[in-house]
Amino acid sequence: MFIQTEATPNPATLKFIPGRPVLSAGTKDFRDAEAAAASPLAEHLFTIPGVVGVFLGADFVTVSKNEGSDWQHLKPAILGAIMEHYVSGMPMLADASAGEPGVEEYDEADGEIVNTIKELLETRVRPAVAQDGGDITFQSYRDGVVFLHMRGACSGCPSSTATLKNGIENLLRHFVPEVQEVRPV
């Protein structure tokens, strides 16, 4: 098994591409070892000293490290854990519902606006951020403000504010004049 690695805009996060499906639908973000119990792979990755985040996408795994750790030492252990997981045949998620997104919040009267926002995120934003090992999902819309979840490599990325303000906010404001601002959750 050959696993490719790619740098992401977030220097604390690396993207691992196993060449096999990771999740069949959705994404899953684990920010601590306790939450990682929902995924045998994520749970194993959190046993590696220095790992502080695991994000599962359709065909990639991103791993975030703490500030004191070095990729040169972490990368072989992470590659080994990913290979072991695929060889073991264990499921990616222990519970099939574990990858389902959270509850979205918006006024029913804004349903058409929210549908347009979600469609733009799905077709234009999410594919681009997935290339960098992350994900951005809709959380809520109120009074012209869109609230988005930054996940994977996007979470804690130094350029995430620029991505939100200069990229996503401008895109949404162009296509949805009711949008005044975009904020992270």
ZIGI-V339572 format. One record per residue. N is the residue number from 1. RES is the residue in one small letter. SS is DSSP state (H for helix, E for strand, - for the rest). PSI is psi in radians with two decimals (* if undefined). D_CENTER is the distance of its C-alpha to the mean C-alpha in Angstrom with 2 decimals. Layout:
N&RES&SS&PSI&D_CENTER, N&RES&SS&PSI&D_CENTER
//
This chain:
1&m&-&2.29&23.90, 2&f&-&2.17&22.47, 3&i&-&2.09&18.92, 4&q&E&2.62&17.98, 5&t&E&2.54&16.16, 6&e&E&2.47&14.96, 7&a&E&2.71&14.72, 8&t&-&2.94&12.00, 9&p&-&-0.34&13.18, 10&n&-&1.94&12.24, 11&p&-&-0.30&15.17, 12&a&-&0.08&13.90, 13&t&E&2.35&11.08, 14&l&E&2.57&12.08, 15&k&E&2.26&10.76, 16&f&E&2.20&12.89, 17&i&E&1.82&14.04, 18&p&-&-0.12&16.46, 19&g&-&0.22&18.09, 20&r&-&2.76&17.71, 21&p&-&2.49&15.49, 22&v&-&-1.09&12.77, 23&l&-&2.40&12.01, 24&s&-&-0.42&14.53, 25&a&-&2.47&12.81, 26&g&-&-2.92&9.61, 27&t&-&2.89&6.42, 28&k&E&2.27&6.78, 29&d&E&2.20&5.88, 30&f&E&2.09&9.23, 31&r&-&-0.08&10.75, 32&d&-&2.90&14.22, 33&a&-&-0.57&16.53, 34&e&-&-0.81&17.80, 35&a&H&-0.52&14.66, 36&a&H&-0.19&14.18, 37&a&H&-0.32&17.48, 38&a&H&-0.18&15.83, 39&s&-&2.09&14.93, 40&p&H&-0.67&17.72, 41&l&H&-0.87&15.67, 42&a&H&-0.71&13.41, 43&e&H&-0.77&16.74, 44&h&H&-0.75&18.46, 45&l&H&-0.61&16.04, 46&f&-&-0.21&16.55, 47&t&-&-0.21&20.26, 48&i&-&2.08&20.01, 49&p&-&2.26&21.26, 50&g&-&-0.31&19.01, 51&v&E&2.19&15.59, 52&v&E&-0.05&13.87, 53&g&E&2.50&10.22, 54&v&E&2.31&8.70, 55&f&E&2.25&5.42, 56&l&E&2.22&6.91, 57&g&-&-2.93&6.79, 58&a&-&-0.76&10.23, 59&d&-&0.39&11.88, 60&f&-&2.83&10.04, 61&v&E&2.23&9.10, 62&t&E&2.48&7.96, 63&v&E&2.31&10.25, 64&s&E&2.51&11.12, 65&k&E&2.82&14.84, 66&n&-&2.94&17.27, 67&e&-&-0.57&19.56, 68&g&-&-0.10&22.53, 69&s&-&2.74&21.16, 70&d&-&2.32&21.71, 71&w&H&-0.56&19.66, 72&q&H&-0.58&23.05, 73&h&H&-0.58&23.53, 74&l&H&-0.69&20.07, 75&k&H&-0.82&19.28, 76&p&H&-0.69&22.16, 77&a&H&-0.69&21.35, 78&i&H&-0.79&17.70, 79&l&H&-0.75&19.07, 80&g&H&-0.73&21.74, 81&a&H&-0.71&19.54, 82&i&H&-0.78&17.50, 83&m&H&-0.81&20.91, 84&e&H&-0.70&22.52, 85&h&H&-0.83&19.99, 86&y&H&-0.65&20.64, 87&v&H&-0.60&24.36, 88&s&H&-0.45&24.58, 89&g&-&0.13&23.58, 90&m&-&2.68&21.72, 91&p&-&2.74&19.19, 92&m&-&-0.70&15.45, 93&l&-&2.34&15.44, 94&a&-&-0.55&18.68, 95&d&-&2.18&18.67, 96&a&H&-0.51&17.95, 97&s&H&-0.07&17.01, 98&a&H&-0.36&14.37, 99&g&H&0.04&11.53, 100&e&-&2.48&13.05, 101&p&-&2.87&11.64, 102&g&-&-3.14&13.61, 103&v&-&2.33&16.79, 104&e&-&2.58&17.01, 105&e&E&2.21&19.90, 106&y&E&2.75&22.32, 107&d&-&2.39&26.04, 108&e&H&-0.55&27.32, 109&a&H&-0.39&29.31, 110&d&H&0.23&26.16, 111&g&H&-0.75&24.96, 112&e&H&-0.72&25.71, 113&i&H&-0.82&23.96, 114&v&H&-0.71&20.78, 115&n&H&-0.70&20.98, 116&t&H&-0.76&21.32, 117&i&H&-0.85&18.38, 118&k&H&-0.66&16.12, 119&e&H&-0.74&17.74, 120&l&H&-0.72&17.21, 121&l&H&-0.77&13.48, 122&e&H&-0.72&13.37, 123&t&H&-0.51&15.85, 124&r&H&-0.58&15.50, 125&v&H&-0.94&12.30, 126&r&H&-0.73&9.39, 127&p&H&-0.63&11.28, 128&a&H&-0.78&11.80, 129&v&H&-0.44&8.43, 130&a&H&-0.57&7.50, 131&q&H&-0.54&10.70, 132&d&-&0.16&9.51, 133&g&-&0.38&6.72, 134&g&E&-2.97&3.83, 135&d&E&2.64&3.69, 136&i&E&2.18&6.60, 137&t&E&2.64&8.59, 138&f&E&2.37&12.27, 139&q&E&-0.92&13.78, 140&s&E&2.93&17.37, 141&y&E&2.17&20.12, 142&r&E&2.34&23.39, 143&d&-&0.76&26.21, 144&g&-&0.02&24.54, 145&v&E&2.22&21.41, 146&v&E&2.26&17.94, 147&f&E&2.20&15.42, 148&l&E&2.55&11.69, 149&h&E&2.20&8.69, 150&m&E&2.16&6.69, 151&r&E&2.85&3.45, 152&g&E&-2.36&3.25, 153&a&-&-0.40&6.30, 154&c&-&-0.52&6.68, 155&s&-&2.05&7.53, 156&g&-&0.10&11.12, 157&c&-&2.36&11.47, 158&p&-&-0.51&15.14, 159&s&-&0.12&14.83, 160&s&H&-0.61&12.31, 161&t&H&-0.73&15.50, 162&a&H&-0.70&17.12, 163&t&H&-0.79&14.34, 164&l&H&-0.92&14.60, 165&k&H&-0.86&18.37, 166&n&H&-0.47&19.59, 167&g&H&-1.24&17.30, 168&i&H&-0.80&15.80, 169&e&H&-0.79&18.67, 170&n&H&-0.73&21.29, 171&l&H&-0.88&20.06, 172&l&H&-0.71&20.05, 173&r&H&-0.58&23.35, 174&h&H&-0.81&24.89, 175&f&H&-0.41&24.30, 176&v&-&1.58&24.44, 177&p&-&-0.39&27.19, 178&e&-&-0.37&26.67, 179&v&-&2.18&23.42, 180&q&-&-0.51&24.53, 181&e&E&2.68&21.47, 182&v&E&2.30&17.67, 183&r&E&2.59&16.36, 184&p&E&2.67&13.21, 185&v&-&*&13.37
//
